């Protein structure tokens, strides 16, 4: 805004980009959820499950997730440094360039340009564009930090810096490939090495995108929303350094019982269990911040989002390490249990925190109040119920599927054919679809509420519309 | 010195902290031969198999199918020998997958005849009504693009010359378009007229699927073949003529065998089983060996999934219907 000198136009731009990709990604998610029990819905090559699943994960992880992160980062960065963004025109370019990258990514995946490495499916020309996009972002992050007028960097900035450097290292190393044409390349690594590099990346990109910046939002927007400082600065220091240290050791828990050397798997389990401590450091810090003020869960709708969000983060970070243990992974891995696990993190933790951050941020940027607290509450309950129905159903499905795969007769032969175990999943897959629908309804309410908030502000005071500083 | 007020120093420290685990668990293993040992029994993909693999990647088959059999008892029973690191020396990228919406494919090579795959890709639900596998009809309707094949093989360093690549492609086309190609009938059914004499994307994909695990199976078969034949010859069916067992065998046949041998056992993808003369021998021992251990050309091995009792019941059922007409 003009008055404080901050450039929030890019914050708004990224906020609504995030909502756009969120809707697209969820629609694709609903379609592939239906394809699980209605294979006839695989209508065309570009609408087949194998291609759409990748668009779902990339569209939500990188379209919605990153846009939301960029929006909140530009907002927090300026306020925590008390400095306008260093290169506002570059930030503007970042916004358009990012959306172009995501659109091209979606088109290329529809066309079957796909390296097959999970969360790194984009072919090499797009990898190059993504790296350029990230460098543009990093220039503004560090440019602004170097010009900062606030002496100390607050916790949120640590996580933003960690994300900025970690994603760069992870993305470049995992995507090293040998091109054979504009549309095709082969990984630089082979076999077990490729698997190890991929899951070092796959696990940590989730950490760097779905943990570090989301924690940055949590540490900034929760205290702001409830107007109470964070409980312990010292605890946040311990949590931060142990989290960023331990995260990078754990990728191989995605590769238990595969031909990857056993010592790498064992080290990964040990560090995964350790990770419970730093994760819960943040959870506890959040809970203690609310100490004596728990009534705000009723009076302040934002507190509800943040506390439920961090609770799902806490559950996620206990479930994750335990399901990586050898005994449990031999039962749960490759089943729908893991899909349930992922969705508690994304639909519970990530989306709840981003939602609340947007609810805090957008009215502030437009100097107004949120359009409807009632709708925000409706949004909260819809995404909570949708997510729980979705994840709990898949956990039960995973238990049944794992048990059916392992069941044996007295003579040691298998009790169920693979097909019988597939057929047993249909009821669960249908309930999961319903969970997804409820969740989608919540997101539709969310989008409407934010659009109306901006509209209301524009009608009330046209001058309040942000312009570049 | 306060690190929290110096962004560049902070970023450098963060990178160092991040790199410790990275170097130990990811970077150093890249240079340890034990991580991805070479294996002399594993052969690189042929040009056709490689093109098939690229179609597998393009269609995102790895989103539903894994390619690692874990060393767990039930998993080995279901899919076969557990996966060895040597097998993946030529896999760039690896395709181990993370979810089994469909079964693992690391041992699918040679399990079924080509005809099974042609029919399955064309209409999975016609074979398995409850399957949620999408139909991949369009693969049979697309000519295989081989304009980059030589370049791909060169990039992967398989050591074939462009002439080798051309010969492999020509040989394979000759094989699947030959008049005596065993899966000719179904291939012709799913392939449009204009492409019948050409290589389609589905041809390449089937070639790739038939390669999966083949090298390991060859080693295992060579080691156990003579012993198995000896042991089988002496076997006798404990359920012969037992009416209850025959009924049970009939049910087992319908569930497991009818997809290929037909509901009436008169043959479809697999041979007619109602004749007294069987393709691989007629004694109880021969039949048991055929079912338990599988036969070349597409008979899967059922010993570990069904167990010996059920196999004998199926044989008892087959004895009851053979030579009736």
Interface residues (C-beta under 8 A of the other chain):
Chain A: X35 X36 X37 X39 X42 X45 X48 X49 X50 X51 X53 X54 X112 X113 X114 X115 X116 X117 X118 X142 X145 X146 X148 X151 X152 X153 X157 X158 X161 X162 X164 X165 X166 X169 X178 X179 X180 X181 X184 X186 X187 X188 X189 X190 X191 X192 X193 X194 X195 X196 X197 X198 X200 X241 X244 X245 X246 X247 X248 X249 X250 X251 X252 X254 X255 X257 X258 X259 X260 X261 X264 X267 X268 X271 X330 X334 X335 X338 X339 X405 X406 X407 X408 X409 X411 X412 X413 X414 X417 X418 X419 X422 X423
Chain B: X2 X4 X5 X7 X8 X10 X11 X14 X15 X17 X18 X19 X20 X21 X22 X24 X25 X26 X29 X30 X32 X34 X35 X36 X54 X57 X58 X59 X60 X61 X62 X63 X64 X66 X68 X70 X71 X72 X73 X74 X75 X77 X78 X83 X84 X85 X87 X88 X89 X90 X91 X92 X93 X94 X95 X96 X97 X98 X99 X100 X101 X102 X103 X124 X125 X128 X130 X131 X132 X133 X134 X135 X136 X138 X148 X151 X152 X155 X156 X255 X256 X304 X305 X306 X307 X308 X309 X310
